[in-house]
Structures are given as structure tokens and as C-alpha cells.
Amino acid sequence: MAAIDMGSNSFHMVIARTESGEIRPVQKLAEKVMLATGLQPDDSLDEDSMQRGLECLRRFAQCLDGIDPKLVRCVGTNTLRKARNGNAFLREARRILNCPVEVVNGREEARLIYLGVSHSLAHDEGNRLVFDIGGGSTEFIIGRGFEPILTESLHMGCVSYREQFFSAGRITEQGFRKAVIRARLELASIEPAYREQGWSAAVGASGTVKAIKNALIENGWYQDGIDLAGLYQLRDKVLSFQQLGEIDIAGIKADRRTVLPSGLAILIGIFEQLGVDKAHFSDGAMREGILYDMLGRHAPEDVRERTVQALMQRYSVDEKQAQRVQNTALELFRQVERDWDLGEYCRDWLHWSALCHELGLVVSHSGFHRHGAYLLTYSDLPGFTRQDQRIMATLVAAHRRKLRPNMLDDVLSHLQEKVLRLVLLLRLAVVFHRSRRDDGLAEFAISVRSNQVNLKFAPGWIEQRPLLLADLQQEQDYWKKIDCTLEFE
């Protein structure tokens, strides 16, 4: 298995094998790409930063020979969440790696980080506070065992804070103090909930915390963990330099110097605002979490299934109707998947969308397909990527009424044809179960060839159901307008 984490500061890859359900890393690679430095005022990524990222991925790709692409996952974080032209980068990344390349939202990033950290630590009965200072965002999680309880992602990172408070590479006491205050203000929004939940141990992950820990140890400021006294001593040492490029502190590698002051300011802000007494470092991080998440997706329990079930319960979905539609949609899928070259990931999208197609009824019956699409787009759904959510939202939005010309605008271009075909399958499944009864559907067969679809029922069956016949005739008209032929007999 392999996981790639495209962070705002560094790109990481870990290749591992599984032994008795555990991940055993066999190779780790990391490169400072500094993707966040390429974000322009209009939130577009400049060409230089995109090329640095793609060149790094080309080097990573050389290590992936012999690994099934289904067992490789590449995930982007804060900078690619913000980048207006991020899709262009993602398309080229997919071509280079020949595997899924996705962007996750902040809370999903936090969940994956916690998954990686929790598998690297001894079991503890109490709550843990886990934080990960990245290049563009910092994630905070309180969890117990392997389960996250609270997850949050805040807009503060060592690269973005460097640009704001240490511009032109200058180090000043005023700039450092402003960075700490800004971090504390960001943390104030989550402080009450996190303090109320409480924790018995605090753990930091990834490069910034690791570098600071190493500096504290090398300079004799480490007392069985990271504490404020040690951080203040490191701060005073940092402030003795005037330029980022001049920093020369034992334990700090050359490629980490320019983001040390900003990362240190954020860490001090965390300790001061949340009242952290002492924290330790974990080697586990998001990339390990991605591997464990993939391992879970091939195990009996998939976090995405649990998420969908919770979503259905929260919005009082009629589970029997959802199950009827889902079963029929998957039977349609089974009959056409080879001819339409639909992969397992397409089956998953159809499966989840069928279960969630009536989410919007909790808002209003009028236009409930649009309400459901909104909920799927903007809810925090553990286990799902942004791409997953957009495609599910597209399927739900298009499962009834007229087919809008722009319905695929939120879908990446190379997936649009497949998603359009999933829309057809979901619409047919919904039409078949308009009666909301278990005994209303006879056996059927579906055959396809390119954009031609043929449905076959038992002789005389469809003629005895005038409402279904009318619905199918309406579907014929809808699909004809976008050059798709639907026939039935």
C-alpha cells in the first residue's frame, strides 16, 4: 500500500505492507515543496509552485511500480482546498500517479491525522489532544483510543504565518508577538468545547513539532516533553537572529529554518490558549492515517458506511425506501458495469447517493433534491473526500425533475461521462419505486451500448402500470434532449 500527503509545506509518501491488520512502513519519502508560497492574492496557484509539486510527484511515482493503483491514495490539504485552479494540478497529478488524487476538507484531514497518530501510541484510557501544525492550517482533535471525538481545522500554518508576520524574511519581536496573538484568537473559537471535553495527554504530529522537539533536546531545554519553559527559551534564541536565513540553531535542519519562527509562534499560542502543560511528539501523521483508512475500507467496517447511516438517522430518511432504491440501483449497475466500464468507486458513489437521495425532505418537499445536494456538499462527512461529496451531491440533485445542462459542472471532466450514466441508473431506480412498496417491481433486464439504453420487462407487465409507463416516457424525453436514447419493452 502507499499513501501520499500533498501538504502546504511538504509532500510526504509512505509505502507499507500489512501484517496482521497493522501497517509496517517499508519506505518513507518527503520533500519541501512549499506549495502554499505559490498562492496568489486571487487564490490561484502560480506556475512555479505547481511545477515543484508535479516534479515531486514524478519522483514519488517511480517508487510505485508493482503496487496496485487501488491500494495507492494521494490526498491534498489546505492549499489545494483554497486554490481556484487546483483542478488543473489534480488532473496532472492523476496522470502522473495513475491513482486516486483527492482533496479532503479540514475536519476529514483532522480525522486522518488522528487515525495515524492513534496507531502510533500505546493504548490510553483517557482522552488525547492531538494537534498538527501544517503549512496552511492546523488541525486539532480530541479522541479516545482510535475514535476521534472533536475535530477542527483552523486557518493558521507555518507557511501562511511566515508570509504574514515575517515578511521579507525579517524576524522581529513585534512580528513574533503578533503571530502568537493571532494564533490565540483563532483558538478562542474552539477553546470552550475542547476544554469542556478535556484530555489527559497532549500529542503533536508532523514536521513543525518534530523540529521544535529536536531543537529543545539538542539545546537542553527538553524536560520529558515539550513545555512552555522550553518553548520560551527557543523563542528567545530565535529572536536573537534578524533574518530567517540567518537562523542557526542546533537540531534545526536548513530546510526548516525559514518556517521555524512562525511554527514556534503557533505552538506557543496553542500552549497558552488551551492551557497545555506538556506535549509529546508522535511519528504517526496523516499519511499513516490514510493507510489505516484504506485498510478499513477493505475490512467489514467502513467509516463511510457509518457516516451515511448517521446522516440518514439525523435527517429522518425513510430507510426502507432508501434500501429499495439502493438495491435496484445496484442491480442496474451490476448489469451495465462492464459495458460502461464503471469501476468499484462508481458503485460506491451510486450506493451512497441512493441511500441519501431523500435527505432533503427534512427541509421541504418542494425541491428536496436540491436541499439534499446542499447537505451533501457542505456537511462534514468523515471518510469522504471533497470529490466524493460533490459527485454524491450531483447525483442527488439530478435524481428527479428535468436534467439541467450544467448539472455536471462540479464534476471533474474525466469523470463526467461516468457520473452522467450513474445519474441515469439512479433516476430509473427512483422511478421504479415510486409506489414505495416492496412488491411493486418485477424482474427486468437492462442492456447498453454507448448512449443507447434498453430496458426489458416481462411481456405485458409495463402496460399494466400506466403511471410507471408515463414516468418512463417522461424519462425518454429528458434523455433525448442530451443525446441519450432510452428504450423499453
C-alpha positions in Angstrom: 0.0 0.0 0.0 1.1 3.6 -0.5 -0.2 7.0 0.7 0.8 10.5 -0.4 0.1 13.6 1.6 0.3 16.8 -0.5 0.7 19.3 2.3 1.0 23.1 2.0 4.7 22.9 3.2 5.9 19.4 2.4 4.8 16.4 0.3 5.2 13.0 2.0 4.9 9.4 0.8 4.9 6.2 2.8 4.9 2.8 1.3 3.9 0.0 3.6 2.8 -3.6 3.9 0.1 -5.0 6.1 0.8 -7.6 8.7 -2.0 -8.9 11.0 -4.0 -5.8 10.3 -1.2 -3.5 11.2 0.7 -1.2 8.9 4.5 -1.8 8.5 6.2 1.1 6.7 9.0 -0.1 4.3 9.8 3.3 2.7 9.2 7.0 3.5 10.0 10.0 1.3 9.5 13.7 2.0 10.2 16.8 0.0 9.8 20.5 0.8 7.6 21.7 -2.0 6.3 24.9 -0.2 3.1 24.8 -2.3 1.5 27.5 -0.1 4.1 30.1 -1.2 2.6 29.9 -4.7 -0.9 31.1 -3.6 -1.6 34.5 -5.3 -3.9 37.2 -3.9 -6.8 35.8 -6.1 -6.2 32.3 -4.6 -4.7 30.9 -7.7 -1.6 28.8 -7.6 1.3 30.1 -9.7 3.0 28.0 -12.3 6.3 27.6 -10.4 4.7 26.1 -7.3 2.5 23.8 -9.4 5.6 22.5 -11.3 7.5 22.0 -8.0 4.6 19.8 -6.8 4.3 17.9 -10.0 8.1 17.2 -10.2 7.9 15.8 -6.7 5.1 13.5 -7.7 7.0 12.3 -10.7 9.8 11.3 -8.3 7.3 9.6 -6.0 5.7 7.8 -8.9 9.0 5.9 -9.7 8.6 4.1 -6.3 5.0 2.9 -7.0 5.8 0.3 -9.7 4.2 -3.0 -8.7 1.7 -1.5 -6.3 -2.0 -2.0 -7.3 -3.4 1.6 -8.0 -6.4 0.6 -5.9 -4.0 0.5 -2.9 -2.5 3.9 -3.6 -4.1 7.1 -2.4 -3.0 10.7 -2.8 -4.6 13.5 -0.7 -4.3 17.2 -0.9 -4.9 19.6 2.0 -5.3 23.3 2.8 -3.6 24.9 -0.2 -5.3 22.7 -2.7 -8.6 23.4 -0.9 -8.1 27.1 -1.4 -6.5 27.1 -4.9 -9.0 28.3 -7.6 -7.1 26.4 -10.3 -6.4 23.4 -8.2 -8.3 21.1 -10.5 -5.6 21.6 -13.2 -3.0 20.4 -10.8 -5.1 17.4 -9.7 -5.7 16.3 -13.3 -2.0 16.2 -14.0 -1.2 14.6 -10.6 -3.7 11.7 -11.5 -2.0 11.3 -14.9 1.4 11.0 -13.2 0.5 8.7 -10.4 -2.3 6.6 -12.0 -4.2 6.5 -8.7 -7.0 8.5 -7.0 -5.9 12.1 -6.2 -8.3 13.9 -3.9 -8.7 16.9 -1.7 -10.1 16.5 1.8 -11.8 19.1 3.9 -10.3 20.3 7.1 -12.2 18.0 9.5 -11.6 15.0 7.3 -7.9 15.9 7.4 -8.1 16.0 11.2 -9.7 12.6 11.3 -7.0 11.1 9.2 -4.3 12.7 11.3 -5.8 11.3 14.5 -6.1 7.8 12.9 -2.3 7.9 12.1 -1.3 9.3 15.5 -3.5 6.9 17.5 -2.0 3.8 15.8 1.5 5.1 16.8 0.8 5.4 20.5 0.2 2.9 23.3 -3.4 2.5 24.3 -4.6 5.0 26.8 -8.0 5.0 28.6 -8.2 8.8 28.7 -8.8 11.5 26.1 -6.0 12.7 24.0 -5.5 16.2 22.5 -3.7 15.8 19.1 -2.6 18.8 17.0 -0.7 19.0 13.7 0.8 22.3 12.6 0.9 22.3 8.8 1.9 24.8 6.2 -1.5 26.4 5.7 -3.7 25.0 8.5 -3.5 23.4 11.9 -5.7 20.5 12.9 -7.0 19.8 16.4 -8.5 16.5 17.6 -9.7 15.2 20.9 -10.1 11.4 20.8 -10.1 8.3 22.8 -8.4 5.1 21.6 -8.9 5.1 17.8 -12.0 7.2 17.8 -12.0 11.0 17.3 -14.5 12.9 19.4 -13.9 16.5 18.4 -12.2 17.5 15.1 -11.4 21.0 13.9 -9.1 22.7 11.3 -8.0 26.3 11.8 -6.6 28.7 9.2 -3.1 29.0 10.6 0.0 27.4 9.3 3.8 27.8 9.4 4.0 29.0 5.7 1.0 31.3 5.8 2.1 32.8 9.1 5.6 33.3 7.8 4.2 35.4 4.9 2.0 37.4 7.3 4.3 38.1 10.2 7.9 37.5 9.0 7.6 39.2 5.6 10.8 39.8 3.6 12.4 37.2 5.9 12.7 39.7 8.8 12.5 38.5 12.4 11.1 41.0 14.9 9.8 40.7 18.4 6.7 42.6 17.4 6.0 40.3 14.5 6.5 37.2 16.7 4.2 38.6 19.3 1.5 39.4 16.7 1.8 35.8 15.3 1.2 34.3 18.8 -1.8 36.6 19.4 -3.3 35.8 16.1 -3.0 32.0 16.8 -4.6 32.6 20.2 -7.5 34.5 18.6 -8.1 31.6 16.2 -8.0 29.1 19.0 -10.5 31.1 21.1 -13.3 29.8 18.8 -12.7 26.1 19.8 -11.3 26.6 23.3 -14.6 26.2 25.3 -15.6 22.9 23.6 -12.1 21.5 23.9 -11.6 22.4 27.5 -15.0 21.1 28.4 -14.2 17.7 26.7 -10.8 17.7 28.4 -7.7 15.5 27.8 -5.2 13.6 29.9 -2.4 13.8 27.3 -1.4 16.1 24.5 0.4 15.0 21.4 1.9 16.9 18.5 2.4 15.5 15.0 4.3 16.2 11.8 7.4 18.3 10.9 7.0 21.5 12.8 6.5 19.8 16.2 9.3 17.3 15.4 11.7 20.1 14.5 10.9 22.1 17.7 11.3 18.9 19.8 14.7 18.2 18.3 15.8 21.8 18.9 14.7 21.6 22.5 16.6 18.3 23.1 19.8 19.5 21.4 19.9 22.7 23.4 19.0 21.1 26.8 15.5 22.7 27.0 13.5 19.4 26.9 12.2 18.0 30.2 10.4 14.7 29.4 8.3 16.5 26.9 7.6 19.9 25.2 6.7 22.6 27.7 6.3 26.4 27.7 9.5 27.0 29.6 11.4 25.2 26.8 9.4 27.0 24.1 10.1 30.4 25.6 13.9 29.6 25.6 13.7 28.6 22.0 11.7 31.8 21.2 14.5 33.9 22.8 17.1 32.1 20.7 15.1 32.7 17.5 14.7 36.4 18.3 18.4 36.8 18.5 18.5 36.5 14.7 17.4 39.3 12.4 16.7 37.3 9.2 15.1 33.9 8.7 18.1 32.8 6.6 20.5 33.5 9.4 18.9 31.1 11.9 21.4 28.6 13.1 20.1 26.5 16.0 21.2 23.0 16.9 18.6 20.5 15.9 17.0 22.6 13.2 17.7 21.4 9.6 18.5 24.0 7.0 15.2 23.4 5.1 13.2 24.0 8.3 14.8 27.4 9.3 12.5 29.7 7.4 9.3 28.3 8.9 10.7 27.8 12.4 9.6 31.2 13.9 6.1 31.0 12.5 5.6 27.4 13.6 7.0 28.1 17.0 4.6 31.1 17.4 1.7 28.9 16.6 2.8 26.2 19.1 3.3 28.8 21.9 -0.2 30.1 21.1 -1.6 26.6 21.4 0.0 26.0 24.8 -1.0 29.4 26.2 -4.6 29.5 24.9 -5.6 25.9 25.6 -3.6 25.6 28.8 -1.4 22.7 27.6 1.2 21.8 30.3 3.2 19.3 28.3 3.1 17.6 24.9 4.9 14.7 23.3 5.7 14.0 19.7 4.1 11.2 17.6 5.7 9.8 14.5 2.3 8.9 13.2 0.6 11.5 10.9 -1.9 12.0 8.1 -0.1 9.7 5.7 -0.2 6.8 8.1 -3.9 7.7 8.8 -4.6 7.4 5.0 -3.1 3.9 5.0 -5.2 2.8 8.0 -8.3 4.3 6.4 -7.7 2.4 3.2 -7.2 -0.8 5.3 -10.5 -0.1 7.0 -12.3 0.3 3.6 -11.3 -3.3 2.8 -12.5 -4.5 6.3 -16.0 -5.3 7.5 -16.5 -1.8 8.9 -16.0 1.2 6.5 -16.2 4.6 8.2 -18.1 5.9 5.2 -20.9 3.4 5.8 -21.1 4.6 9.4 -21.2 8.2 8.2 -24.0 7.6 5.8 -26.1 5.7 8.4 -25.6 8.6 10.8 -26.6 11.0 8.1 -29.8 9.1 7.3 -30.8 8.9 11.0 -30.0 12.6 11.6 -32.3 13.7 8.7 -35.0 11.0 9.4 -34.6 9.3 6.0 -37.2 6.6 5.2 -34.7 3.7 5.4 -37.0 1.1 3.7 -37.5 3.3 0.7 -33.8 4.2 0.6 -32.9 0.5 0.7 -35.4 -0.3 -2.1 -33.9 2.3 -4.4 -30.3 1.3 -3.5 -30.9 -2.4 -4.2 -32.4 -1.6 -7.6 -29.8 0.9 -8.5 -27.0 -1.6 -7.7 -28.8 -4.3 -9.7 -28.9 -1.9 -12.7 -25.3 -1.1 -12.1 -24.3 -4.8 -12.0 -25.9 -5.4 -15.4 -24.1 -2.5 -17.1 -20.8 -2.0 -15.3 -18.8 -4.0 -17.8 -20.3 -2.4 -20.9 -20.0 1.1 -19.5 -16.6 0.5 -17.8 -17.8 1.6 -14.4 -15.3 0.8 -11.6 -15.9 -0.1 -8.0 -15.6 3.6 -7.0 -18.6 4.3 -9.3 -20.6 1.6 -7.5 -19.8 3.3 -4.2 -21.0 6.7 -5.3 -24.3 5.2 -6.6 -24.7 3.2 -3.4 -24.3 6.2 -1.1 -26.3 8.5 -3.2 -29.2 6.1 -3.4 -29.3 5.8 0.4 -29.2 9.6 0.7 -31.4 10.7 -2.2 -34.3 11.8 0.1 -32.1 13.7 2.6 -33.6 17.0 1.6 -37.2 16.0 2.6 -36.3 17.2 6.1 -36.1 20.7 4.8 -39.0 20.8 2.3 -40.8 18.5 -0.1 -40.6 21.2 -2.7 -37.2 20.9 -4.4 -36.0 18.4 -1.9 -33.4 17.1 -4.4 -31.6 20.4 -4.3 -31.8 20.6 -0.5 -30.3 17.1 -0.3 -27.5 18.1 -2.7 -26.7 21.1 -0.5 -26.5 19.0 2.7 -24.2 16.5 0.9 -22.0 19.3 -0.4 -21.5 21.3 2.8 -21.8 18.7 5.7 -18.6 17.3 7.3 -18.7 13.7 6.3 -16.0 11.6 7.9 -14.3 9.3 5.3 -15.4 11.2 2.3 -13.3 13.5 0.1 -14.5 16.7 -1.5 -14.8 14.9 -4.8 -16.9 12.2 -3.2 -19.3 14.8 -1.8 -19.6 16.8 -5.0 -20.4 13.7 -7.0 -22.9 12.4 -4.5 -24.5 15.9 -4.4 -24.6 15.9 -8.2 -26.4 12.5 -8.3 -28.9 13.6 -5.7 -29.6 16.9 -7.3 -30.2 15.2 -10.7 -32.3 12.2 -9.5 -35.6 13.9 -10.3 -37.2 16.6 -12.5 -35.5 18.0 -15.6 -31.9 17.3 -16.4 -30.1 20.7 -16.2 -27.4 21.5 -18.8 -24.9 22.5 -16.1 -25.6 19.6 -13.7 -22.1 18.2 -14.1 -20.2 21.5 -13.6 -18.9 20.4 -10.2 -17.6 17.1 -11.5 -14.0 16.7 -12.9 -14.1 16.5 -16.7 -12.7 13.0 -16.9 -15.4 11.6 -14.6 -18.4 13.5 -16.2 -19.5 10.7 -18.6 -19.4 8.1 -15.8 -21.4 10.3 -13.4 -23.9 11.0 -16.1 -24.5 7.3 -16.5 -24.9 6.9 -12.7 -27.5 9.7 -12.8 -29.5 7.6 -15.3 -29.3 4.5 -13.1 -30.4 6.3 -10.0 -33.3 8.0 -11.8 -34.5 4.7 -13.1 -34.3 3.1 -9.6 -36.3 6.0 -8.2 -38.9 5.7 -10.9 -39.3 2.0 -10.4 -40.1 2.5 -6.7 -42.4 5.5 -6.9 -45.1 3.3 -5.2 -42.9 2.9 -2.1 -43.9 -0.8 -1.8 -41.8 -3.9 -1.6 -43.8 -5.9 -4.1 -44.1 -3.4 -7.0 -41.2 -4.4 -9.2 -40.9 -7.4 -11.5 -37.7 -8.8 -12.9 -36.1 -6.7 -15.6 -33.0 -6.6 -17.8 -31.0 -3.6 -19.0 -28.6 -3.5 -21.8 -26.4 -0.6 -23.0 -24.3 0.4 -25.9 -22.6 3.8 -25.6 -25.5 6.2 -25.1 -28.2 3.7 -26.0 -30.1 2.1 -23.2 -32.7 -0.6 -23.5 -35.0 -1.9 -20.7 -36.9 -5.2 -21.0 -39.7 -6.3 -18.7 -41.9 -9.4 -18.7 -44.5 -9.4 -21.5 -47.4 -7.1 -20.8 -46.1 -6.1 -17.4 -45.3 -2.4 -18.1 -48.7 -1.9 -19.9 -50.5 -2.8 -16.7 -48.8 0.0 -14.9 -49.8 3.3 -16.6 -48.1 5.6 -14.0 -44.8 3.8 -14.4 -45.2 3.8 -18.2 -45.8 7.6 -18.1 -42.7 8.1 -15.9 -40.5 6.1 -18.3 -41.9 8.0 -21.3 -41.0 11.3 -19.5 -37.5 10.0 -18.9 -37.2 9.2 -22.6 -38.0 12.8 -23.4 -35.5 14.1 -20.8 -32.6 11.9 -22.0 -33.3 12.5 -25.7 -32.5 16.2 -25.2 -29.0 15.3 -24.2 -28.5 12.7 -27.0 -29.1 9.6 -24.9 -31.7 7.1 -26.2 -33.8 5.2 -23.6 -36.0 2.4 -24.9 -38.1 -0.1 -23.0 -40.3 -3.1 -23.9 
